[in-house]
Amino acid sequence: MCCLVQKCGLKLKETPRKPIDYKYGPRSVAVGDFNNDSWPDMVVADHIVNDIAIYFGQNGTSFSTPIQYPTGNGSTPYIVAVGDFNNDSRLDIAVANFGTNSIGIFLGIGNGSFEKHVELSMGSSRPIFICLFDMNNDTTLDIITANYGTQTISILLGYGNGSFSSLTSYSTGYDSFPSSVATGHFNSDTYLDLAIANHGTDNVQILFGNQNGNFTNGLTISTSIGSRPNSITVGDFNQDDYQDIAVANYGSNKIGIFLNNGNGTFGKQVTYSTNASSPYSIGVGDFNQDNLLDLIVTNNGTGNIAFFLGYGNGSFVQARMYSTGDFSTISFALCDVNKDHRLDILVVSNDTGVIHILLGSFEGFQNQMTFSTGSFPHSVAVGDFNNDTQLDIVVANSAGNSVSVLLGYGNGSFQNRMTFSTGFGPQSVAVGDFNNDTRLDIVVTNFTGKGVSVLLGYGNGSFQNRMTLSTGFGPQSVGVGDFNNDTRLDIVVVNSYSNNVSILLQYNRGFLRDEKTYATGGGSDLRYTVVGDMNDDGQLDIVTANYGTNDVGILFGLGNGAFLNQMIFDTGVQSHPSCIALGYFNRDTELDFAVAYGGTMTVGIFLGSGNGTFIRQISDGIHFVLAPLFIASGDINGDGISEMWLFA
């Protein structure tokens, strides 16, 4: 279930929480959920013993003992990356084997184990860096490498079945020693471009993509003599909708910022000191939840990392340093390890064989209070359940077969929970007045119990025993709205296993008519639903995320409780839409929708025309390290444009 998190503009604390150490022999780290338990796991490349190690996340507080997979004698694995290479909705791993001039592919089985690796030959090239992206817009992940010795970058196009094409290579110039590559749109066309950090020639090189999927040498930007750029990343640092470049200059103890002019050229480099440290790797993220991009840098040889908080105008606060306690910190990954909607940092130290996990912590939370919600809370909604004008919370506890209600005091604190029984496996919760007594009630889907539970409120914070209403199999998500214009709230449920939508119409003081069902097609595997007027006819419509058929469906309402057959909007092969948010994303007053693609780790935007048709954005694809499973929207700054919140 999607949840809305307010962006509060909190500041980063000077001292993060104590790091957790996991001793092994790491060179690089990446994150992903390899056993489908919803907790982030780690994969680490160990260049000493020539294998990768998988650490499984355990409730956001610790990781398991590693399971090791060999990469081959003398392979010297340098960098790991995570993605779905065979479109089976299971995460796979790619590793750059510097010692054997190859890329190793480990296909995931989905339970945390992997098939024996397959090696892709890189010829005479020695891959020192690897990243994943869809380079030819076929919705399949491709591999990009920076190669030591041959002074090239290479692209291996994915076929979508776990295999890849032969490499296509592009020269970066004599003695360039490319060390890192990033993708982005740097000029005014719609084709993907490449930015390369050339450690040996002290510059950043731009290769412009064309309509044939090839690249031409664009321009070279100096990072200054002796700078030795080692790592590169891309982001819109001044909020002008153009992608800028940040680079870690290992030789000059500085990072460099190049702001995009929007026409394929860049402004002069602006540098920021890392306080006599040697910046090795650089990444981007919003670390203080102010909607502005910040930078993180690992510093090799000084045992620390640096944060640069962004002002949003292309400039940054001077570095804030955080100790890791080790001499060499060379690689990192970002994710929300403990699911608190704050970015955490996984840092590897090459010399001591240690992984540090720094849990994100922000100012503004003093005398933290903890409130128990029950077993495995899965969905949350808010409302005033005891009519004291203060917001309360209801949580669906998927393992406890219950909902918990926490009554609010109005000062940010809550009473201890009251628990009310539901059916089996409560998955999604919503609130509304279902018996027209002006008191809020609760409806929750019972995923393993085939139905929904309705709990009618007394108005004092307590609820009657549940009423159970039948739906299809695997009810996944619930929404409410008046679908027949009788001023009474009705219920819509999407049923994942039976591939249909159930409509329950209210007709008398909490009683609901027998369900009406609308088919969405075999294999649709519905995951989420939202309700809105999608064609400006004054009637509520239903929008569904069809995970299994890679599309979004809209059932247009007739205003009498009936709906037209589903209209389909394709989201791309293996996109696996998992969540939807409605909003106004382009100022035209017509309702749009955004879709989180669990399969391709992107977000898609569909712009509404007002007549029930939608245009899919060409720039369809904000990419993430982890699949963005949940999405929500809202206009928090009053500019008429909806912002999005994304959770992976």
C-alpha positions as CSV (number, residue, x, y, z in Angstrom):
1,M,0.0,0.0,0.0
2,C,1.3,3.4,-0.9
3,C,1.9,5.9,1.9
4,L,2.3,9.6,1.9
5,V,5.4,11.0,3.7
6,Q,5.6,14.8,4.3
7,K,8.8,16.4,3.3
8,C,9.9,18.5,6.3
9,G,13.2,20.1,5.2
10,L,15.1,18.4,8.0
11,K,18.8,19.0,8.4
12,L,21.5,16.3,8.5
13,K,23.0,15.7,11.9
14,E,26.7,16.1,12.3
15,T,27.1,12.7,13.8
16,P,25.3,9.7,12.3
17,R,24.5,6.5,14.2
18,K,27.3,4.1,15.0
19,P,28.2,2.1,12.0
20,I,27.7,-1.7,11.9
21,D,30.7,-3.7,10.7
22,Y,30.6,-6.9,8.6
23,K,34.0,-8.3,8.1
24,Y,34.8,-9.9,4.8
25,G,37.0,-8.9,1.9
26,P,35.0,-6.3,0.0
27,R,35.8,-4.3,-3.1
28,S,32.4,-3.2,-4.1
29,V,28.8,-3.4,-2.8
30,A,25.3,-3.3,-4.3
31,V,21.9,-3.7,-2.8
32,G,18.7,-5.6,-3.8
33,D,16.0,-7.9,-2.4
34,F,17.3,-11.3,-3.5
35,N,15.0,-13.5,-1.5
36,N,11.8,-11.5,-1.9
37,D,11.2,-10.8,1.8
38,S,11.0,-7.0,1.3
39,W,14.2,-6.3,3.2
40,P,17.3,-5.0,1.3
41,D,20.1,-7.5,1.0
42,M,23.8,-6.8,0.0
43,V,26.1,-8.3,-2.6
44,V,29.8,-7.7,-2.2
45,A,32.6,-8.3,-4.6
46,D,35.7,-9.8,-3.0
47,H,38.7,-9.4,-5.1
48,I,41.0,-11.3,-2.7
49,V,39.2,-14.7,-2.7
50,N,37.6,-14.2,-6.1
51,D,33.9,-14.5,-5.3
52,I,30.8,-12.5,-4.5
53,A,29.1,-12.7,-1.1
54,I,25.4,-12.3,-0.4
55,Y,24.3,-10.8,3.0
56,F,20.6,-11.1,3.7
57,G,18.9,-8.2,5.5
58,Q,17.2,-9.1,8.8
59,N,14.5,-6.6,9.9
60,G,16.6,-3.6,9.1
61,T,18.9,-4.1,12.1
62,S,21.4,-6.8,11.0
63,F,22.6,-9.0,8.1
64,S,23.1,-12.7,7.9
65,T,26.3,-14.6,7.6
66,P,27.3,-14.4,3.9
67,I,26.7,-17.0,1.2
68,Q,29.6,-17.1,-1.3
69,Y,29.5,-17.7,-5.0
70,P,32.9,-18.1,-6.8
71,T,33.7,-15.9,-9.8
72,G,36.6,-18.1,-11.1
73,N,40.3,-18.4,-10.4
74,G,42.1,-15.2,-11.0
75,S,38.9,-13.3,-11.8
76,T,39.6,-10.4,-9.4
77,P,36.0,-9.1,-9.2
78,Y,36.0,-5.3,-9.0
79,I,32.4,-4.0,-9.3
80,V,29.0,-5.5,-8.8
81,A,25.6,-4.3,-10.2
82,V,22.1,-5.6,-9.7
83,G,19.2,-5.9,-12.2
84,D,16.7,-8.2,-13.8
85,F,18.4,-9.6,-16.9
86,N,15.9,-12.3,-17.9
87,N,12.6,-10.5,-17.2
88,D,11.5,-13.0,-14.6
89,S,10.9,-10.4,-11.9
90,R,13.9,-11.8,-9.9
91,L,17.0,-9.8,-9.3
92,D,20.2,-11.0,-11.0
93,I,23.9,-9.9,-10.5
94,A,26.6,-8.7,-12.9
95,V,30.2,-8.5,-11.8
96,A,33.2,-7.0,-13.6
97,N,36.0,-9.5,-13.4
98,F,39.2,-7.4,-13.9
99,G,41.5,-10.4,-13.8
100,T,39.9,-12.5,-16.5
101,N,38.6,-9.8,-18.9
102,S,35.0,-10.8,-18.4
103,I,31.6,-10.0,-17.0
104,G,30.1,-12.7,-14.8
105,I,26.3,-13.0,-14.8
106,F,24.5,-14.7,-11.9
107,L,20.8,-15.3,-12.6
108,G,18.6,-15.2,-9.4
109,I,16.2,-18.0,-8.6
110,G,14.1,-15.7,-6.3
111,N,14.8,-17.4,-3.0
112,G,18.2,-15.8,-2.4
113,S,20.1,-18.4,-4.4
114,F,21.6,-18.0,-7.9
115,E,22.4,-20.2,-10.9
116,K,26.0,-20.9,-11.7
117,H,27.5,-17.8,-13.3
118,V,28.0,-17.4,-17.0
119,E,31.0,-15.4,-18.3
120,L,30.8,-12.8,-21.0
121,S,34.2,-12.3,-22.7
122,M,35.4,-8.7,-22.9
123,G,38.3,-9.6,-25.3
124,S,41.4,-7.7,-24.4
125,S,39.5,-5.2,-22.2
126,R,39.8,-5.4,-18.4
127,P,36.5,-4.0,-17.0
128,I,37.2,-1.8,-14.0
129,F,33.6,-0.3,-13.7
130,I,30.2,-1.5,-14.6
131,C,26.7,0.0,-14.7
132,L,23.3,-1.0,-16.0
133,F,20.8,0.9,-18.2
134,D,18.4,0.4,-21.1
135,M,20.5,1.9,-23.8
136,N,18.3,1.1,-26.8
137,N,14.8,1.6,-25.4
138,D,13.8,-2.1,-25.7
139,T,12.8,-2.2,-21.9
140,T,15.7,-4.7,-21.4
141,L,18.7,-3.9,-19.2
142,D,22.1,-3.5,-21.0
143,I,25.6,-3.4,-19.5
144,I,28.1,-0.5,-19.8
145,T,31.7,-1.0,-18.8
146,A,34.8,1.3,-18.4
147,N,37.9,-0.7,-19.5
148,Y,41.4,-0.4,-18.2
149,G,44.3,-0.9,-20.6
150,T,42.3,-0.6,-23.9
151,Q,41.2,2.9,-23.1
152,T,37.6,2.1,-24.1
153,I,34.0,1.9,-22.8
154,S,31.9,-1.1,-24.0
155,I,28.2,-1.7,-24.3
156,L,26.7,-5.2,-24.2
157,L,23.0,-5.1,-25.2
158,G,20.7,-7.4,-23.3
159,Y,18.3,-9.8,-25.1
160,G,15.9,-10.1,-22.1
161,N,16.6,-13.8,-21.5
162,G,19.8,-13.4,-19.5
163,S,22.1,-13.4,-22.5
164,F,23.8,-10.4,-24.1
165,S,25.2,-9.3,-27.5
166,S,28.9,-9.1,-28.3
167,L,30.4,-5.9,-27.0
168,T,30.5,-2.6,-28.9
169,S,33.4,-0.5,-27.8
170,Y,34.2,3.3,-28.1
171,S,37.7,4.7,-27.7
172,T,38.2,7.3,-24.9
173,G,41.7,8.3,-26.2
174,Y,45.3,7.5,-25.6
175,D,46.3,7.2,-21.9
176,S,42.8,8.2,-20.9
177,F,42.3,5.3,-18.4
178,P,38.5,5.6,-18.1
179,S,37.5,4.8,-14.6
180,S,33.7,5.5,-14.4
181,V,30.8,6.1,-16.7
182,A,27.3,7.6,-16.2
183,T,24.2,7.9,-18.5
184,G,22.0,11.0,-19.0
185,H,20.4,13.4,-21.5
186,F,22.9,16.2,-22.0
187,N,21.6,17.9,-25.1
188,S,18.3,18.8,-26.6
189,D,17.4,15.5,-28.3
190,T,15.7,12.5,-26.7
191,Y,18.6,10.1,-27.1
192,L,20.7,8.8,-24.2
193,D,24.2,10.1,-23.8
194,L,27.3,9.0,-21.9
195,A,29.6,10.8,-19.5
196,I,33.0,9.3,-18.8
197,A,35.6,10.1,-16.1
198,N,39.0,9.8,-17.7
199,H,41.4,9.3,-14.8
200,G,44.6,9.5,-17.0
201,T,43.9,12.6,-19.1
202,D,42.2,14.7,-16.4
203,N,38.9,15.3,-18.2
204,V,35.2,14.3,-18.6
205,Q,34.3,13.0,-22.0
206,I,30.7,13.2,-23.4
207,L,29.5,10.8,-26.1
208,F,26.2,11.8,-27.7
209,G,23.7,9.1,-28.6
210,N,21.8,9.0,-31.9
211,Q,18.7,7.4,-33.3
212,N,20.6,4.3,-34.3
213,G,21.7,3.5,-30.8
214,N,25.3,4.5,-31.6
215,F,27.4,7.2,-30.0
216,T,29.5,10.0,-31.4
217,N,32.4,11.8,-29.8
218,G,30.8,15.0,-28.4
219,L,33.1,17.1,-26.3
220,T,35.8,16.9,-23.7
221,I,35.6,19.0,-20.5
222,S,38.8,19.6,-18.5
223,T,38.7,18.8,-14.7
224,S,42.1,20.6,-14.3
225,I,45.7,19.2,-14.5
226,G,46.4,16.6,-11.9
227,S,42.8,16.2,-10.9
228,R,42.6,12.5,-11.8
229,P,38.8,12.2,-12.0
230,N,37.9,8.8,-10.6
231,S,34.1,8.6,-10.3
232,I,31.2,10.4,-12.0
233,T,27.5,10.9,-11.3
234,V,24.6,12.8,-12.9
235,G,21.7,14.9,-11.5
236,D,19.7,18.1,-11.9
237,F,21.6,20.2,-9.2
238,N,20.0,23.6,-10.1
239,Q,16.4,22.5,-10.9
240,D,16.4,23.7,-14.5
241,D,15.4,20.3,-15.8
242,Y,18.8,19.8,-17.4
243,Q,21.1,17.0,-16.2
244,D,24.4,18.2,-14.6
245,I,27.6,16.3,-13.8
246,A,29.5,15.8,-10.6
247,V,32.9,14.2,-10.5
248,A,35.3,13.0,-7.7
249,N,38.8,14.3,-8.5
250,Y,41.0,11.9,-6.7
251,G,44.3,13.8,-7.4
252,S,43.2,17.3,-6.3
253,N,41.2,16.4,-3.1
254,K,38.1,18.1,-4.6
255,I,34.8,17.3,-6.3
256,G,33.9,19.2,-9.5
257,I,30.4,20.4,-10.6
258,F,29.6,21.0,-14.3
259,L,26.2,22.7,-14.8
260,N,24.4,21.9,-18.1
261,N,23.6,24.8,-20.4
262,G,20.8,22.7,-22.0
263,N,22.4,22.5,-25.5
264,G,25.1,19.9,-24.9
265,T,27.6,22.3,-23.5
266,F,28.5,22.8,-19.8
267,G,29.6,25.7,-17.7
268,K,33.1,26.0,-16.2
269,Q,33.9,23.5,-13.4
270,V,33.1,24.7,-9.8
271,T,35.0,22.7,-7.2
272,Y,34.5,21.9,-3.5
273,S,37.2,20.7,-1.2
274,T,37.0,17.3,0.6
275,N,39.3,18.6,3.3
276,A,42.6,17.1,2.2
277,S,40.9,13.7,1.6
278,S,41.2,11.7,-1.6
279,P,37.7,11.4,-3.2
280,Y,37.3,8.0,-4.7
281,S,33.6,7.4,-5.4
282,I,30.7,9.8,-5.7
283,G,26.9,9.4,-5.6
284,V,23.8,11.5,-5.5
285,G,20.6,11.5,-3.3
286,D,18.3,13.6,-1.1
287,F,19.8,13.0,2.3
288,N,17.9,15.6,4.3
289,Q,14.5,15.3,2.7
290,D,14.4,18.9,1.4
291,N,13.7,17.9,-2.2
292,L,17.2,19.1,-3.3
293,L,19.9,16.8,-4.5
294,D,23.0,16.3,-2.3
295,L,26.3,14.4,-2.9
296,I,28.1,11.7,-1.0
297,V,31.8,11.0,-1.5
298,T,34.0,8.2,-0.2
299,N,37.6,9.3,0.6
300,N,40.4,6.7,0.1
301,G,43.2,6.8,2.6
302,T,41.6,9.0,5.2
303,G,39.0,6.7,6.7
304,N,36.0,9.0,6.2
305,I,33.2,10.1,3.9
306,A,32.0,13.5,2.9
307,F,28.5,15.0,2.5
308,F,27.7,18.0,0.4
309,L,24.2,19.3,0.9
310,G,22.7,21.0,-2.1
311,Y,21.1,24.5,-2.1
312,G,19.1,23.7,-5.3
313,N,20.8,26.4,-7.3
314,G,23.8,24.3,-8.4
315,S,25.9,25.1,-5.3
316,F,26.6,23.0,-2.2
317,V,27.4,23.4,1.4
318,Q,31.0,22.8,2.2
319,A,31.8,19.2,3.1
320,R,30.7,17.6,6.4
321,M,33.0,14.7,7.3
322,Y,32.0,11.4,8.9
323,S,34.5,8.9,10.1
324,T,34.4,5.2,9.0
325,G,37.4,4.2,11.2
326,D,39.2,2.6,8.3
327,F,42.1,3.8,6.1
328,S,40.5,2.9,2.8
329,T,36.9,3.6,1.9
330,I,36.5,3.0,-1.8
331,S,32.9,2.1,-2.7
332,F,29.4,2.6,-1.3
333,A,25.7,1.9,-2.0
334,L,22.6,3.9,-0.9
335,C,19.3,2.3,0.3
336,D,16.8,2.4,3.1
337,V,18.1,-0.5,5.1
338,N,15.6,-0.1,8.0
339,K,12.6,1.2,6.1
340,D,12.4,4.6,7.9
341,H,12.2,6.5,4.6
342,R,15.7,7.9,5.2
343,L,18.7,7.0,3.0
344,D,21.3,4.8,4.8
345,I,24.9,4.2,3.5
346,L,26.8,1.0,3.0
347,V,30.5,1.7,2.7
348,V,33.2,-0.8,1.9
349,S,36.8,-0.5,3.1
350,N,39.3,-2.4,1.0
351,D,42.2,-2.5,3.4
352,T,40.5,-3.9,6.4
353,G,37.8,-6.0,4.7
354,V,34.9,-4.2,6.5
355,I,31.5,-3.0,5.4
356,H,30.1,-0.1,7.4
357,I,26.4,0.5,7.6
358,L,25.6,4.1,8.6
359,L,21.9,4.5,9.4
360,G,20.4,7.8,8.4
361,S,19.5,10.2,11.2
362,F,18.2,13.7,11.0
363,E,17.7,16.6,13.3
364,G,14.2,17.5,14.4
365,F,13.3,14.3,16.3
366,Q,14.1,14.9,20.0
367,N,13.0,12.5,22.7
368,Q,11.9,10.0,20.2
369,M,8.8,8.0,21.1
370,T,8.1,4.4,20.0
371,F,4.7,3.1,19.3
372,S,4.1,-0.6,18.7
373,T,1.7,-1.4,15.8
374,G,1.5,-5.2,15.8
375,S,3.0,-7.9,13.6
376,F,4.3,-6.9,10.2
377,P,2.4,-3.7,9.5
378,H,1.7,-3.5,5.8
379,S,-0.6,-0.5,5.2
380,V,-1.5,2.7,7.0
381,A,-4.3,5.3,6.8
382,V,-5.3,8.3,8.9
383,G,-8.6,9.8,10.2
384,D,-10.3,11.2,13.2
385,F,-11.8,8.1,14.8
386,N,-12.8,9.6,18.2
387,N,-14.1,13.0,17.0
388,D,-11.6,15.1,19.0
389,T,-10.4,16.9,15.8
390,Q,-7.0,15.2,16.1
391,L,-5.7,12.8,13.5
392,D,-5.4,9.1,14.5
393,I,-3.7,6.2,12.8
394,V,-4.9,2.8,11.6
395,V,-2.5,0.1,10.6
396,A,-3.1,-3.2,8.9
397,N,-1.0,-5.9,10.5
398,S,-0.5,-8.6,7.9
399,A,0.9,-11.3,10.2
400,G,-1.4,-10.5,13.1
401,N,-4.7,-10.7,11.3
402,S,-5.7,-7.4,12.8
403,V,-5.7,-3.6,12.5
404,S,-4.2,-1.4,15.2
405,V,-5.7,2.0,16.0
406,L,-3.5,4.6,17.6
407,L,-5.4,7.7,18.8
408,G,-3.5,11.0,18.4
409,Y,-3.0,13.6,21.1
410,G,-2.4,16.3,18.4
411,N,1.2,16.9,19.4
412,G,2.8,14.1,17.4
413,S,2.4,11.5,20.0
414,F,-0.2,8.7,20.3
415,Q,-1.9,6.5,22.8
416,N,-1.0,2.8,23.0
417,R,-2.6,0.8,20.2
418,M,-6.0,-0.8,20.4
419,T,-6.2,-3.9,18.3
420,F,-9.3,-5.1,16.3
421,S,-9.5,-8.5,14.6
422,T,-9.8,-8.8,10.8
423,G,-9.7,-11.7,8.4
424,F,-6.6,-13.5,7.3
425,G,-3.6,-11.6,5.9
426,P,-4.8,-7.9,6.0
427,Q,-3.0,-6.2,3.2
428,S,-4.6,-2.7,2.5
429,V,-6.6,-0.4,4.6
430,A,-8.8,2.6,3.9
431,V,-11.3,4.7,5.9
432,G,-14.7,6.2,5.2
433,D,-18.2,6.6,6.6
434,F,-19.9,3.4,5.3
435,N,-23.1,3.6,7.2
436,N,-23.8,7.4,7.0
437,D,-23.7,8.0,10.8
438,T,-21.0,10.7,10.4
439,R,-18.5,8.4,12.2
440,L,-15.4,7.0,10.4
441,D,-15.2,3.3,9.7
442,I,-12.4,1.1,8.4
443,V,-12.2,-1.3,5.5
444,V,-9.3,-3.7,5.0
445,T,-8.5,-6.4,2.4
446,N,-7.8,-9.9,3.6
447,F,-5.3,-11.2,1.1
448,T,-5.3,-14.8,2.2
449,G,-8.9,-14.8,3.3
450,K,-10.8,-13.9,0.1
451,G,-12.7,-10.9,1.2
452,V,-12.7,-7.5,3.0
453,S,-13.5,-6.7,6.6
454,V,-15.6,-3.6,7.4
455,L,-15.3,-2.3,11.0
456,L,-18.0,0.3,11.8
457,G,-16.8,3.0,14.2
458,Y,-18.6,4.1,17.4
459,G,-17.1,7.6,17.2
460,N,-15.1,7.2,20.4
461,G,-12.1,5.4,18.9
462,S,-13.5,1.9,19.2
463,F,-15.1,-0.3,16.5
464,Q,-17.7,-3.0,16.2
465,N,-16.7,-6.5,15.4
466,R,-15.9,-7.0,11.7
467,M,-18.3,-7.7,8.9
468,T,-16.8,-9.9,6.2
469,L,-17.7,-9.3,2.6
470,S,-16.8,-11.7,-0.2
471,T,-14.5,-10.6,-3.1
472,G,-12.3,-12.4,-5.6
473,F,-9.2,-14.3,-4.7
474,G,-6.2,-12.5,-3.4
475,P,-7.7,-9.0,-2.6
476,Q,-4.7,-6.8,-2.8
477,S,-5.7,-3.1,-2.7
478,V,-8.8,-1.2,-1.7
479,G,-10.3,2.2,-2.6
480,V,-13.4,4.1,-1.7
481,G,-15.7,6.5,-3.6
482,D,-19.4,7.1,-4.5
483,F,-19.7,5.2,-7.8
484,N,-23.5,5.4,-8.2
485,N,-24.1,9.0,-7.1
486,D,-26.3,8.2,-4.1
487,T,-24.2,10.1,-1.6
488,R,-23.0,6.9,0.0
489,L,-19.5,5.6,-0.1
490,D,-18.8,2.4,-2.0
491,I,-15.8,0.1,-2.1
492,V,-13.6,-1.1,-4.9
493,V,-11.1,-4.0,-4.5
494,V,-8.6,-5.4,-6.9
495,N,-8.1,-9.2,-6.7
496,S,-4.6,-10.3,-7.6
497,Y,-5.3,-14.0,-8.1
498,S,-8.7,-13.9,-9.8
499,N,-7.6,-11.0,-12.1
500,N,-10.7,-8.9,-11.6
501,V,-12.1,-5.9,-9.8
502,S,-14.9,-6.1,-7.2
503,I,-17.4,-3.3,-6.7
504,L,-19.3,-3.2,-3.4
505,L,-22.2,-0.7,-3.4
506,Q,-23.5,0.7,-0.1
507,Y,-27.3,0.8,0.1
508,N,-28.3,0.9,3.8
509,R,-26.4,1.7,7.0
510,G,-23.3,-0.2,6.4
511,F,-24.8,-3.1,4.4
512,L,-23.3,-3.5,0.9
513,R,-24.8,-5.1,-2.1
514,D,-23.3,-8.4,-3.5
515,E,-20.2,-7.6,-5.4
516,K,-20.1,-6.8,-9.1
517,T,-16.9,-7.9,-10.8
518,Y,-15.1,-6.6,-13.9
519,A,-12.4,-8.7,-15.6
520,T,-9.0,-7.3,-16.3
521,G,-7.6,-10.2,-18.4
522,G,-5.8,-13.4,-17.6
523,G,-2.5,-13.0,-15.8
524,S,-3.0,-9.4,-15.0
525,D,-2.0,-9.9,-11.3
526,L,-3.5,-6.6,-10.0
527,R,-1.4,-4.9,-7.4
528,Y,-3.0,-1.5,-6.7
529,T,-6.0,0.7,-7.4
530,V,-6.8,4.5,-7.2
531,V,-10.0,6.3,-7.8
532,G,-10.5,9.6,-9.7
533,D,-12.3,11.3,-12.6
534,M,-10.0,10.4,-15.4
535,N,-12.1,11.8,-18.3
536,D,-13.7,14.9,-16.8
537,D,-17.3,13.6,-17.1
538,G,-18.0,14.1,-13.4
539,Q,-18.1,10.4,-12.7
540,L,-15.5,8.4,-10.7
541,D,-13.3,6.0,-12.6
542,I,-11.1,3.2,-11.3
543,V,-7.4,2.9,-12.2
544,T,-5.5,-0.4,-11.7
545,A,-1.8,-1.4,-11.8
546,N,-1.7,-4.7,-13.7
547,Y,1.6,-6.2,-12.6
548,G,1.4,-9.4,-14.6
549,T,0.4,-7.9,-18.0
550,N,2.7,-4.8,-17.8
551,D,-0.1,-2.3,-18.2
552,V,-2.4,0.1,-16.4
553,G,-6.2,-0.4,-16.8
554,I,-8.9,2.2,-16.4
555,L,-12.6,1.3,-15.8
556,F,-14.6,4.4,-16.8
557,G,-17.6,4.9,-14.5
558,L,-21.1,5.5,-15.9
559,G,-22.3,7.1,-12.6
560,N,-24.8,4.3,-11.8
561,G,-22.4,1.8,-10.2
562,A,-21.5,0.2,-13.5
563,F,-18.3,0.6,-15.5
564,L,-17.2,0.2,-19.1
565,N,-14.8,-2.5,-20.1
566,Q,-11.2,-1.8,-19.1
567,M,-9.1,0.5,-21.3
568,I,-5.5,-0.6,-21.4
569,F,-2.4,1.7,-21.3
570,D,0.8,-0.2,-22.0
571,T,3.7,0.4,-19.6
572,G,6.4,-1.5,-21.5
573,V,7.7,-5.1,-21.5
574,Q,8.5,-6.4,-18.0
575,S,7.8,-3.0,-16.4
576,H,5.6,-4.7,-13.8
577,P,3.6,-1.7,-12.5
578,S,3.2,-2.0,-8.8
579,C,1.7,1.3,-7.6
580,I,-0.1,4.3,-9.0
581,A,-0.5,8.0,-7.9
582,L,-2.8,10.6,-9.4
583,G,-1.6,14.2,-9.8
584,Y,-1.2,17.3,-12.0
585,F,2.3,17.0,-13.4
586,N,2.2,19.6,-16.2
587,R,0.0,22.6,-15.1
588,D,-2.8,21.9,-17.6
589,T,-5.6,21.1,-15.0
590,E,-6.1,17.6,-16.5
591,L,-5.5,14.7,-14.2
592,D,-2.4,12.7,-14.9
593,F,-1.0,9.5,-13.3
594,A,2.4,8.2,-12.3
595,V,3.3,4.5,-12.2
596,A,6.0,2.8,-10.2
597,Y,7.6,0.1,-12.4
598,G,8.9,-2.7,-10.1
599,G,10.4,-4.6,-13.0
600,T,12.6,-2.0,-14.6
601,M,13.4,0.2,-11.5
602,T,11.8,3.3,-13.1
603,V,8.8,5.5,-12.8
604,G,6.5,6.4,-15.8
605,I,4.4,9.5,-16.3
606,F,1.1,9.5,-18.3
607,L,-0.3,12.9,-19.1
608,G,-4.0,13.3,-19.3
609,S,-5.9,15.0,-22.1
610,G,-9.2,15.4,-20.3
611,N,-11.1,12.9,-22.5
612,G,-9.9,9.7,-21.0
613,T,-6.8,9.3,-23.2
614,F,-3.2,9.7,-21.9
615,I,0.2,10.3,-23.4
616,R,3.1,8.4,-22.1
617,Q,6.1,10.6,-21.5
618,I,9.1,9.9,-23.9
619,S,11.4,10.6,-20.9
620,D,9.5,7.8,-19.2
621,G,12.1,6.6,-16.7
622,I,13.6,7.9,-13.5
623,H,16.0,5.1,-12.6
624,F,16.8,3.7,-9.1
625,V,19.2,1.2,-7.5
626,L,16.2,-0.6,-6.0
627,A,12.8,-1.1,-7.6
628,P,10.4,1.8,-6.7
629,L,7.5,-0.3,-5.3
630,F,5.4,2.5,-3.8
631,I,4.6,6.0,-5.1
632,A,2.4,8.9,-3.8
633,S,1.9,12.5,-5.0
634,G,0.8,15.9,-3.7
635,D,1.4,19.6,-4.3
636,I,3.4,20.5,-1.2
637,N,4.6,24.0,-2.3
638,G,1.4,25.3,-3.8
639,D,2.7,25.8,-7.4
640,G,0.0,23.8,-9.0
641,I,2.3,20.9,-9.9
642,S,2.2,17.6,-8.0
643,E,5.4,16.3,-6.4
644,M,6.1,12.5,-6.1
645,W,7.3,10.4,-3.1
646,L,9.0,7.2,-4.1
647,F,9.9,4.2,-1.9
648,A,12.0,1.2,-2.9
